[in-house]
């Protein structure tokens, strides 16, 4: 039965109460109480090891790769592939700890605010990665080709990572949630308040990201080179390739500002407006949680331990990401395509915590929360993380734009449409089972297999134009 407007929610607040007063009230939600205070090393290690689920617990066995990456970085600095491999694997437990600490922090907050905070913490690794990449990017000297990742040009890798992150959450992670959830139940129902709203926001964000690419594709055939074959500079009133690139950069910067403002409105609406619908959906899911009794009896971090876990995980994640980016040139030079690195490898490791959390929620039957863990990070990547790196490049004087390869951005739009089809299977709810999950989760791999072919087609089209 839907809760009335006068009924109190599970965290002790009225449904008509906005989230902002709840965030500053200082009260800890019942689900986040640990029964302890301060920092206790033995309990801290025990809670960290047990983590939130069995898969996360097994991930903790990868922690030895973290000190090994630190050791090899300074003991064997010329073994680039080895350092990259250890740092890449070490990122998984670091991201897992960051995600788990974010969950513990979120459980001490009201439910809707907790989910928003949890998805935000899950995206911190991605923000750090984008910041490190744009800071390490090197502009080619005059007269030199732009090159790829093996020549210091990291902008194509950042662009591929933005789109790859969205695809990883929408297709791979959501497909795994469908498949794993289908192992427990033959049918799962998604509430329209989460599925349709999230998918609509993503579609709007995707069209925002599409604007610079569409502008470039429409006008690139009208440009001329800056110098003629005779060696003299052409007249300034001609529309040159350099002028088009400057226009694309300005359009990307303005689009990024608009998208960030839209993300701020999205957060403000979720925090300030009446949240009875979202709260009701989460409450219904919690009643269907198959291991709710085990979760309630699980040991939790204290507030101090949560902050310590967040700081430790952030420090390790930042160091490992710096090591990863330092070795990108050597990895690309060894034969790994920069598009594969940005589209597949980096999104998988940066979103490891979100993926583990979403799959665990889906297995426990909390499918609406799992859906939010898939759509929420994608919305943040499209509306905030991607535009943020454009603004940062603007500040640093680096030409980071949103001019993606047209085939890649079309794949993202098609992915959003496909996911929307799954979620709108019915009038107000969507029904899914394990049969839909496997092909959905496999979609990014098919995208990657076709990437080389699409790039070849794109080169032919550019040559013909």
One Martini backbone bead per residue (centre of mass of N, CA, C, O) as a GRO file, in nm:
protein
  465
    1UNK     BB    1   0.096   0.036   0.022
    2UNK     BB    2   0.076   0.349   0.006
    3UNK     BB    3   0.199   0.620   0.152
    4UNK     BB    4   0.117   0.867   0.330
    5UNK     BB    5   0.188   1.203   0.389
    6UNK     BB    6   0.173   1.156   0.718
    7UNK     BB    7   0.381   0.946   0.708
    8UNK     BB    8   0.643   0.793   0.835
    9UNK     BB    9   0.952   0.703   0.794
   10UNK     BB   10   1.215   0.490   0.866
   11UNK     BB   11   1.404   0.760   0.955
   12UNK     BB   12   1.184   0.969   1.102
   13UNK     BB   13   1.065   1.111   0.852
   14UNK     BB   14   0.883   1.294   0.661
   15UNK     BB   15   0.795   1.281   0.331
   16UNK     BB   16   0.780   1.610   0.310
   17UNK     BB   17   1.063   1.609   0.378
   18UNK     BB   18   1.352   1.727   0.313
   19UNK     BB   19   1.690   1.650   0.272
   20UNK     BB   20   1.858   1.890   0.379
   21UNK     BB   21   1.776   1.881   0.681
   22UNK     BB   22   1.870   1.582   0.719
   23UNK     BB   23   2.180   1.630   0.659
   24UNK     BB   24   2.202   1.854   0.917
   25UNK     BB   25   2.103   1.696   1.184
   26UNK     BB   26   2.314   1.443   1.280
   27UNK     BB   27   2.172   1.189   1.226
   28UNK     BB   28   2.164   0.841   1.250
   29UNK     BB   29   2.074   0.589   1.092
   30UNK     BB   30   1.978   0.278   1.181
   31UNK     BB   31   2.145   0.119   0.954
   32UNK     BB   32   2.435   0.278   1.054
   33UNK     BB   33   2.468   0.155   1.321
   34UNK     BB   34   2.742   0.023   1.536
   35UNK     BB   35   2.780   0.065   1.866
   36UNK     BB   36   3.026   0.260   1.826
   37UNK     BB   37   3.342   0.434   1.888
   38UNK     BB   38   3.573   0.536   1.696
   39UNK     BB   39   3.889   0.349   1.675
   40UNK     BB   40   3.921  -0.006   1.570
   41UNK     BB   41   4.138  -0.207   1.422
   42UNK     BB   42   4.007  -0.489   1.439
   43UNK     BB   43   3.724  -0.406   1.338
   44UNK     BB   44   3.814  -0.270   1.080
   45UNK     BB   45   3.937  -0.524   0.945
   46UNK     BB   46   3.686  -0.704   0.965
   47UNK     BB   47   3.491  -0.525   0.800
   48UNK     BB   48   3.668  -0.504   0.547
   49UNK     BB   49   3.677  -0.807   0.481
   50UNK     BB   50   3.365  -0.865   0.467
   51UNK     BB   51   3.204  -0.650   0.373
   52UNK     BB   52   2.902  -0.667   0.169
   53UNK     BB   53   3.008  -0.934   0.018
   54UNK     BB   54   3.147  -1.207  -0.123
   55UNK     BB   55   3.289  -1.077  -0.362
   56UNK     BB   56   3.426  -0.849  -0.202
   57UNK     BB   57   3.582  -1.042  -0.021
   58UNK     BB   58   3.756  -1.166  -0.253
   59UNK     BB   59   3.884  -0.896  -0.348
   60UNK     BB   60   4.073  -0.862  -0.092
   61UNK     BB   61   4.296  -1.065  -0.211
   62UNK     BB   62   4.422  -0.815  -0.397
   63UNK     BB   63   4.597  -0.628  -0.204
   64UNK     BB   64   4.901  -0.715  -0.273
   65UNK     BB   65   4.910  -0.539  -0.543
   66UNK     BB   66   4.958  -0.263  -0.418
   67UNK     BB   67   5.250  -0.287  -0.301
   68UNK     BB   68   5.370  -0.401  -0.565
   69UNK     BB   69   5.324  -0.145  -0.732
   70UNK     BB   70   5.500   0.039  -0.554
   71UNK     BB   71   5.763  -0.120  -0.581
   72UNK     BB   72   5.790  -0.137  -0.897
   73UNK     BB   73   5.788   0.171  -0.951
   74UNK     BB   74   6.088   0.201  -0.799
   75UNK     BB   75   6.254  -0.065  -0.868
   76UNK     BB   76   6.104  -0.099  -1.181
   77UNK     BB   77   6.056   0.160  -1.395
   78UNK     BB   78   6.093  -0.005  -1.687
   79UNK     BB   79   5.837  -0.196  -1.616
   80UNK     BB   80   5.554  -0.103  -1.747
   81UNK     BB   81   5.362  -0.351  -1.776
   82UNK     BB   82   5.390  -0.446  -1.484
   83UNK     BB   83   5.289  -0.190  -1.346
   84UNK     BB   84   5.016  -0.179  -1.488
   85UNK     BB   85   4.909  -0.453  -1.390
   86UNK     BB   86   4.927  -0.405  -1.081
   87UNK     BB   87   4.764  -0.141  -1.077
   88UNK     BB   88   4.504  -0.252  -1.202
   89UNK     BB   89   4.448  -0.469  -0.985
   90UNK     BB   90   4.473  -0.273  -0.735
   91UNK     BB   91   4.215  -0.102  -0.804
   92UNK     BB   92   3.993  -0.296  -0.715
   93UNK     BB   93   4.020  -0.288  -0.397
   94UNK     BB   94   4.017   0.020  -0.378
   95UNK     BB   95   3.734   0.062  -0.503
   96UNK     BB   96   3.590  -0.127  -0.306
   97UNK     BB   97   3.650   0.037  -0.048
   98UNK     BB   98   3.520   0.299  -0.144
   99UNK     BB   99   3.238   0.179  -0.186
  100UNK     BB  100   3.197   0.069   0.103
  101UNK     BB  101   3.238   0.337   0.253
  102UNK     BB  102   3.005   0.475   0.105
  103UNK     BB  103   2.786   0.289   0.216
  104UNK     BB  104   2.832   0.345   0.517
  105UNK     BB  105   2.777   0.647   0.492
  106UNK     BB  106   2.489   0.624   0.362
  107UNK     BB  107   2.353   0.465   0.608
  108UNK     BB  108   2.369   0.742   0.788
  109UNK     BB  109   2.146   0.826   0.595
  110UNK     BB  110   1.911   0.895   0.415
  111UNK     BB  111   1.809   0.702   0.164
  112UNK     BB  112   1.825   0.892  -0.085
  113UNK     BB  113   2.086   1.035  -0.001
  114UNK     BB  114   2.256   0.776   0.016
  115UNK     BB  115   2.251   0.702  -0.286
  116UNK     BB  116   2.376   0.962  -0.391
  117UNK     BB  117   2.641   0.935  -0.228
  118UNK     BB  118   2.727   0.655  -0.329
  119UNK     BB  119   2.753   0.730  -0.634
  120UNK     BB  120   2.960   0.953  -0.589
  121UNK     BB  121   3.186   0.778  -0.468
  122UNK     BB  122   3.197   0.581  -0.719
  123UNK     BB  123   3.304   0.845  -0.909
  124UNK     BB  124   3.582   0.939  -0.802
  125UNK     BB  125   3.773   0.766  -0.970
  126UNK     BB  126   3.697   0.894  -1.240
  127UNK     BB  127   3.780   1.182  -1.176
  128UNK     BB  128   4.075   1.122  -1.117
  129UNK     BB  129   4.142   1.005  -1.392
  130UNK     BB  130   4.074   1.257  -1.563
  131UNK     BB  131   4.269   1.448  -1.423
  132UNK     BB  132   4.531   1.293  -1.478
  133UNK     BB  133   4.507   1.286  -1.787
  134UNK     BB  134   4.495   1.600  -1.842
  135UNK     BB  135   4.764   1.666  -1.698
  136UNK     BB  136   4.943   1.453  -1.881
  137UNK     BB  137   4.889   1.599  -2.122
  138UNK     BB  138   5.041   1.648  -2.454
  139UNK     BB  139   5.140   1.871  -2.675
  140UNK     BB  140   5.226   1.905  -2.982
  141UNK     BB  141   5.453   2.014  -3.167
  142UNK     BB  142   5.532   2.202  -3.413
  143UNK     BB  143   5.488   1.985  -3.695
  144UNK     BB  144   5.330   1.767  -3.536
  145UNK     BB  145   5.156   1.512  -3.480
  146UNK     BB  146   4.917   1.424  -3.261
  147UNK     BB  147   4.856   1.140  -3.212
  148UNK     BB  148   4.873   0.923  -2.939
  149UNK     BB  149   4.933   0.772  -2.640
  150UNK     BB  150   5.245   0.721  -2.733
  151UNK     BB  151   5.262   1.071  -2.760
  152UNK     BB  152   5.072   1.213  -2.517
  153UNK     BB  153   4.779   1.180  -2.638
  154UNK     BB  154   4.490   1.168  -2.409
  155UNK     BB  155   4.214   1.258  -2.525
  156UNK     BB  156   4.104   0.998  -2.666
  157UNK     BB  157   4.096   0.839  -2.396
  158UNK     BB  158   3.894   1.017  -2.249
  159UNK     BB  159   3.664   0.993  -2.453
  160UNK     BB  160   3.643   0.682  -2.436
  161UNK     BB  161   3.593   0.671  -2.125
  162UNK     BB  162   3.324   0.816  -2.118
  163UNK     BB  163   3.169   0.616  -2.302
  164UNK     BB  164   3.256   0.351  -2.160
  165UNK     BB  165   3.121   0.412  -1.889
  166UNK     BB  166   2.831   0.422  -1.990
  167UNK     BB  167   2.828   0.136  -2.121
  168UNK     BB  168   2.909  -0.031  -1.871
  169UNK     BB  169   2.649   0.041  -1.710
  170UNK     BB  170   2.418  -0.010  -1.921
  171UNK     BB  171   2.515  -0.304  -2.022
  172UNK     BB  172   2.698  -0.473  -1.840
  173UNK     BB  173   2.576  -0.421  -1.555
  174UNK     BB  174   2.273  -0.449  -1.625
  175UNK     BB  175   2.298  -0.732  -1.746
  176UNK     BB  176   2.398  -0.868  -1.485
  177UNK     BB  177   2.146  -0.798  -1.320
  178UNK     BB  178   1.949  -0.955  -1.489
  179UNK     BB  179   2.088  -1.232  -1.469
  180UNK     BB  180   2.117  -1.261  -1.159
  181UNK     BB  181   1.819  -1.199  -1.090
  182UNK     BB  182   1.710  -1.443  -1.270
  183UNK     BB  183   1.816  -1.668  -1.071
  184UNK     BB  184   1.592  -1.593  -0.844
  185UNK     BB  185   1.392  -1.465  -1.063
  186UNK     BB  186   1.174  -1.469  -1.334
  187UNK     BB  187   1.074  -1.175  -1.235
  188UNK     BB  188   1.110  -0.814  -1.278
  189UNK     BB  189   1.032  -0.493  -1.131
  190UNK     BB  190   1.020  -0.163  -1.254
  191UNK     BB  191   1.015   0.153  -1.167
  192UNK     BB  192   0.934   0.446  -1.332
  193UNK     BB  193   1.081   0.657  -1.148
  194UNK     BB  194   1.365   0.535  -1.243
  195UNK     BB  195   1.372   0.435  -1.538
  196UNK     BB  196   1.251   0.682  -1.699
  197UNK     BB  197   1.410   0.911  -1.574
  198UNK     BB  198   1.698   0.805  -1.625
  199UNK     BB  199   1.669   0.762  -1.934
  200UNK     BB  200   1.593   1.055  -2.005
  201UNK     BB  201   1.852   1.191  -1.900
  202UNK     BB  202   2.047   1.032  -2.082
  203UNK     BB  203   1.934   1.127  -2.354
  204UNK     BB  204   1.988   1.425  -2.311
  205UNK     BB  205   2.295   1.397  -2.260
  206UNK     BB  206   2.365   1.264  -2.532
  207UNK     BB  207   2.276   1.507  -2.706
  208UNK     BB  208   2.481   1.698  -2.581
  209UNK     BB  209   2.734   1.526  -2.673
  210UNK     BB  210   2.653   1.538  -2.989
  211UNK     BB  211   2.688   1.830  -3.089
  212UNK     BB  212   2.995   1.855  -3.165
  213UNK     BB  213   3.000   1.610  -3.362
  214UNK     BB  214   2.781   1.716  -3.557
  215UNK     BB  215   2.920   1.980  -3.630
  216UNK     BB  216   3.176   1.855  -3.749
  217UNK     BB  217   3.044   1.664  -3.963
  218UNK     BB  218   2.894   1.901  -4.121
  219UNK     BB  219   3.177   2.100  -4.169
  220UNK     BB  220   3.440   1.948  -4.268
  221UNK     BB  221   3.381   1.977  -4.589
  222UNK     BB  222   3.425   2.314  -4.577
  223UNK     BB  223   3.716   2.301  -4.536
  224UNK     BB  224   4.051   2.433  -4.518
  225UNK     BB  225   4.362   2.472  -4.542
  226UNK     BB  226   4.609   2.690  -4.419
  227UNK     BB  227   4.788   2.578  -4.663
  228UNK     BB  228   4.921   2.569  -4.953
  229UNK     BB  229   5.116   2.407  -5.183
  230UNK     BB  230   5.293   2.687  -5.220
  231UNK     BB  231   5.316   2.818  -4.898
  232UNK     BB  232   5.080   3.010  -4.859
  233UNK     BB  233   4.857   3.191  -4.693
  234UNK     BB  234   4.542   3.213  -4.656
  235UNK     BB  235   4.273   3.366  -4.621
  236UNK     BB  236   4.092   3.460  -4.330
  237UNK     BB  237   3.787   3.408  -4.451
  238UNK     BB  238   3.840   3.125  -4.428
  239UNK     BB  239   3.739   2.788  -4.353
  240UNK     BB  240   3.923   2.629  -4.137
  241UNK     BB  241   4.029   2.373  -3.946
  242UNK     BB  242   4.116   2.551  -3.706
  243UNK     BB  243   3.845   2.701  -3.679
  244UNK     BB  244   3.675   2.450  -3.620
  245UNK     BB  245   3.825   2.364  -3.363
  246UNK     BB  246   3.758   2.622  -3.205
  247UNK     BB  247   3.452   2.590  -3.220
  248UNK     BB  248   3.435   2.314  -3.082
  249UNK     BB  249   3.558   2.405  -2.815
  250UNK     BB  250   3.341   2.618  -2.745
  251UNK     BB  251   3.098   2.428  -2.756
  252UNK     BB  252   3.200   2.232  -2.536
  253UNK     BB  253   3.215   2.439  -2.307
  254UNK     BB  254   2.917   2.527  -2.312
  255UNK     BB  255   2.795   2.243  -2.283
  256UNK     BB  256   2.928   2.181  -2.008
  257UNK     BB  257   2.790   2.399  -1.846
  258UNK     BB  258   2.500   2.302  -1.895
  259UNK     BB  259   2.536   2.012  -1.779
  260UNK     BB  260   2.621   2.096  -1.493
  261UNK     BB  261   2.363   2.250  -1.430
  262UNK     BB  262   2.178   2.005  -1.467
  263UNK     BB  263   2.308   1.840  -1.238
  264UNK     BB  264   2.245   2.040  -1.013
  265UNK     BB  265   1.935   2.021  -1.048
  266UNK     BB  266   1.917   1.718  -0.996
  267UNK     BB  267   2.025   1.728  -0.704
  268UNK     BB  268   1.832   1.943  -0.589
  269UNK     BB  269   1.571   1.789  -0.639
  270UNK     BB  270   1.648   1.535  -0.465
  271UNK     BB  271   1.702   1.718  -0.197
  272UNK     BB  272   1.434   1.923  -0.192
  273UNK     BB  273   1.219   1.752  -0.266
  274UNK     BB  274   0.972   1.546  -0.261
  275UNK     BB  275   1.044   1.181  -0.174
  276UNK     BB  276   0.814   0.959  -0.176
  277UNK     BB  277   0.862   0.780  -0.425
  278UNK     BB  278   1.155   0.688  -0.378
  279UNK     BB  279   1.109   0.590  -0.090
  280UNK     BB  280   0.897   0.375  -0.158
  281UNK     BB  281   1.071   0.205  -0.347
  282UNK     BB  282   1.292   0.137  -0.137
  283UNK     BB  283   1.109   0.009   0.073
  284UNK     BB  284   1.006  -0.222  -0.106
  285UNK     BB  285   1.285  -0.346  -0.158
  286UNK     BB  286   1.363  -0.406   0.139
  287UNK     BB  287   1.132  -0.617   0.177
  288UNK     BB  288   1.275  -0.802  -0.067
  289UNK     BB  289   1.521  -0.866   0.083
  290UNK     BB  290   1.693  -1.170   0.121
  291UNK     BB  291   1.941  -1.038   0.334
  292UNK     BB  292   1.843  -0.842   0.568
  293UNK     BB  293   1.928  -0.987   0.831
  294UNK     BB  294   2.232  -0.994   0.766
  295UNK     BB  295   2.272  -0.688   0.735
  296UNK     BB  296   2.177  -0.607   1.028
  297UNK     BB  297   2.414  -0.800   1.167
  298UNK     BB  298   2.632  -0.642   1.053
  299UNK     BB  299   2.917  -0.500   1.077
  300UNK     BB  300   3.025  -0.159   1.140
  301UNK     BB  301   3.119   0.144   1.096
  302UNK     BB  302   3.230   0.410   1.213
  303UNK     BB  303   3.273   0.733   1.151
  304UNK     BB  304   3.584   0.722   1.168
  305UNK     BB  305   3.625   0.465   0.994
  306UNK     BB  306   3.501   0.578   0.739
  307UNK     BB  307   3.706   0.806   0.694
  308UNK     BB  308   3.957   0.627   0.683
  309UNK     BB  309   3.866   0.453   0.441
  310UNK     BB  310   3.840   0.688   0.241
  311UNK     BB  311   4.134   0.789   0.256
  312UNK     BB  312   4.285   0.530   0.185
  313UNK     BB  313   4.144   0.472  -0.088
  314UNK     BB  314   4.215   0.744  -0.223
  315UNK     BB  315   4.520   0.723  -0.210
  316UNK     BB  316   4.554   0.457  -0.366
  317UNK     BB  317   4.393   0.534  -0.619
  318UNK     BB  318   4.566   0.776  -0.703
  319UNK     BB  319   4.839   0.635  -0.731
  320UNK     BB  320   4.751   0.413  -0.934
  321UNK     BB  321   4.652   0.609  -1.154
  322UNK     BB  322   4.922   0.743  -1.202
  323UNK     BB  323   5.066   0.484  -1.290
  324UNK     BB  324   4.886   0.419  -1.528
  325UNK     BB  325   4.930   0.682  -1.692
  326UNK     BB  326   5.243   0.659  -1.714
  327UNK     BB  327   5.206   0.371  -1.892
  328UNK     BB  328   5.042   0.425  -2.156
  329UNK     BB  329   5.256   0.467  -2.371
  330UNK     BB  330   5.378   0.179  -2.348
  331UNK     BB  331   5.116   0.020  -2.400
  332UNK     BB  332   5.052   0.138  -2.680
  333UNK     BB  333   5.334   0.069  -2.804
  334UNK     BB  334   5.283  -0.254  -2.761
  335UNK     BB  335   4.960  -0.264  -2.910
  336UNK     BB  336   4.748  -0.115  -2.751
  337UNK     BB  337   4.470   0.034  -2.805
  338UNK     BB  338   4.346   0.335  -2.705
  339UNK     BB  339   4.042   0.266  -2.735
  340UNK     BB  340   4.049   0.008  -2.562
  341UNK     BB  341   4.154   0.143  -2.307
  342UNK     BB  342   3.914   0.354  -2.280
  343UNK     BB  343   3.650   0.167  -2.341
  344UNK     BB  344   3.734  -0.088  -2.141
  345UNK     BB  345   3.955  -0.097  -1.917
  346UNK     BB  346   3.903   0.164  -1.745
  347UNK     BB  347   3.592   0.135  -1.682
  348UNK     BB  348   3.610  -0.135  -1.525
  349UNK     BB  349   3.794  -0.029  -1.285
  350UNK     BB  350   3.641   0.242  -1.203
  351UNK     BB  351   3.349   0.057  -1.171
  352UNK     BB  352   3.376  -0.182  -0.971
  353UNK     BB  353   3.206  -0.098  -0.724
  354UNK     BB  354   2.934  -0.054  -0.868
  355UNK     BB  355   2.907  -0.338  -0.988
  356UNK     BB  356   2.909  -0.501  -0.726
  357UNK     BB  357   2.667  -0.363  -0.593
  358UNK     BB  358   2.450  -0.411  -0.813
  359UNK     BB  359   2.467  -0.722  -0.826
  360UNK     BB  360   2.400  -0.772  -0.528
  361UNK     BB  361   2.121  -0.637  -0.531
  362UNK     BB  362   1.998  -0.819  -0.752
  363UNK     BB  363   2.037  -1.091  -0.598
  364UNK     BB  364   1.853  -0.977  -0.346
  365UNK     BB  365   1.601  -0.813  -0.506
  366UNK     BB  366   1.710  -0.501  -0.534
  367UNK     BB  367   1.642  -0.370  -0.832
  368UNK     BB  368   1.605  -0.059  -0.805
  369UNK     BB  369   1.879  -0.004  -0.677
  370UNK     BB  370   2.045  -0.133  -0.903
  371UNK     BB  371   1.944   0.058  -1.123
  372UNK     BB  372   2.059   0.316  -0.993
  373UNK     BB  373   2.361   0.210  -1.005
  374UNK     BB  374   2.353   0.230  -1.323
  375UNK     BB  375   2.230   0.519  -1.389
  376UNK     BB  376   2.369   0.724  -1.201
  377UNK     BB  377   2.668   0.713  -1.310
  378UNK     BB  378   2.591   0.784  -1.601
  379UNK     BB  379   2.476   1.062  -1.539
  380UNK     BB  380   2.737   1.176  -1.411
  381UNK     BB  381   2.922   1.139  -1.655
  382UNK     BB  382   2.749   1.309  -1.863
  383UNK     BB  383   2.691   1.578  -1.666
  384UNK     BB  384   2.995   1.595  -1.513
  385UNK     BB  385   3.267   1.443  -1.562
  386UNK     BB  386   3.307   1.519  -1.858
  387UNK     BB  387   3.267   1.833  -1.839
  388UNK     BB  388   3.488   1.877  -1.621
  389UNK     BB  389   3.738   1.813  -1.805
  390UNK     BB  390   3.685   2.048  -1.997
  391UNK     BB  391   3.714   2.276  -1.790
  392UNK     BB  392   3.998   2.196  -1.696
  393UNK     BB  393   4.129   2.230  -1.977
  394UNK     BB  394   4.062   2.528  -1.998
  395UNK     BB  395   4.234   2.616  -1.752
  396UNK     BB  396   4.507   2.462  -1.867
  397UNK     BB  397   4.514   2.490  -2.191
  398UNK     BB  398   4.349   2.234  -2.302
  399UNK     BB  399   4.194   2.069  -2.591
  400UNK     BB  400   3.922   1.973  -2.451
  401UNK     BB  401   3.661   1.781  -2.598
  402UNK     BB  402   3.333   1.656  -2.752
  403UNK     BB  403   3.472   1.516  -3.016
  404UNK     BB  404   3.354   1.246  -3.111
  405UNK     BB  405   3.315   0.971  -3.253
  406UNK     BB  406   3.033   0.913  -3.423
  407UNK     BB  407   3.006   0.605  -3.365
  408UNK     BB  408   3.025   0.618  -3.056
  409UNK     BB  409   2.785   0.809  -2.991
  410UNK     BB  410   2.578   0.629  -3.132
  411UNK     BB  411   2.614   0.386  -2.943
  412UNK     BB  412   2.511   0.530  -2.692
  413UNK     BB  413   2.230   0.602  -2.793
  414UNK     BB  414   2.150   0.309  -2.859
  415UNK     BB  415   2.191   0.200  -2.572
  416UNK     BB  416   1.972   0.376  -2.441
  417UNK     BB  417   1.739   0.270  -2.614
  418UNK     BB  418   1.763  -0.029  -2.538
  419UNK     BB  419   1.724   0.007  -2.234
  420UNK     BB  420   1.450   0.149  -2.259
  421UNK     BB  421   1.309  -0.100  -2.376
  422UNK     BB  422   1.341  -0.284  -2.131
  423UNK     BB  423   1.208  -0.076  -1.915
  424UNK     BB  424   0.930  -0.053  -2.116
  425UNK     BB  425   0.801  -0.342  -2.051
  426UNK     BB  426   0.516  -0.184  -2.046
  427UNK     BB  427   0.367   0.059  -1.881
  428UNK     BB  428   0.520   0.112  -1.569
  429UNK     BB  429   0.679  -0.152  -1.617
  430UNK     BB  430   0.953  -0.388  -1.608
  431UNK     BB  431   1.036  -0.704  -1.756
  432UNK     BB  432   1.282  -0.940  -1.645
  433UNK     BB  433   1.550  -1.168  -1.732
  434UNK     BB  434   1.817  -1.368  -1.795
  435UNK     BB  435   1.791  -1.357  -2.109
  436UNK     BB  436   1.847  -1.040  -2.129
  437UNK     BB  437   2.127  -1.016  -1.983
  438UNK     BB  438   2.348  -1.143  -2.163
  439UNK     BB  439   2.333  -0.962  -2.423
  440UNK     BB  440   2.370  -0.696  -2.270
  441UNK     BB  441   2.653  -0.759  -2.136
  442UNK     BB  442   2.787  -0.821  -2.431
  443UNK     BB  443   2.782  -0.551  -2.595
  444UNK     BB  444   3.066  -0.420  -2.545
  445UNK     BB  445   3.224  -0.644  -2.692
  446UNK     BB  446   3.099  -0.595  -2.967
  447UNK     BB  447   3.190  -0.303  -2.986
  448UNK     BB  448   3.495  -0.367  -2.975
  449UNK     BB  449   3.511  -0.551  -3.227
  450UNK     BB  450   3.395  -0.305  -3.416
  451UNK     BB  451   3.595  -0.066  -3.387
  452UNK     BB  452   3.796  -0.114  -3.617
  453UNK     BB  453   3.589  -0.106  -3.842
  454UNK     BB  454   3.478   0.178  -3.782
  455UNK     BB  455   3.750   0.326  -3.819
  456UNK     BB  456   3.787   0.249  -4.116
  457UNK     BB  457   3.531   0.380  -4.218
  458UNK     BB  458   3.599   0.665  -4.118
  459UNK     BB  459   3.853   0.703  -4.293
  460UNK     BB  460   3.712   0.674  -4.566
  461UNK     BB  461   3.515   0.908  -4.527
  462UNK     BB  462   3.729   1.129  -4.490
  463UNK     BB  463   3.869   1.087  -4.765
  464UNK     BB  464   3.614   1.141  -4.942
  465UNK     BB  465   3.560   1.434  -4.803
   0.00000   0.00000   0.00000
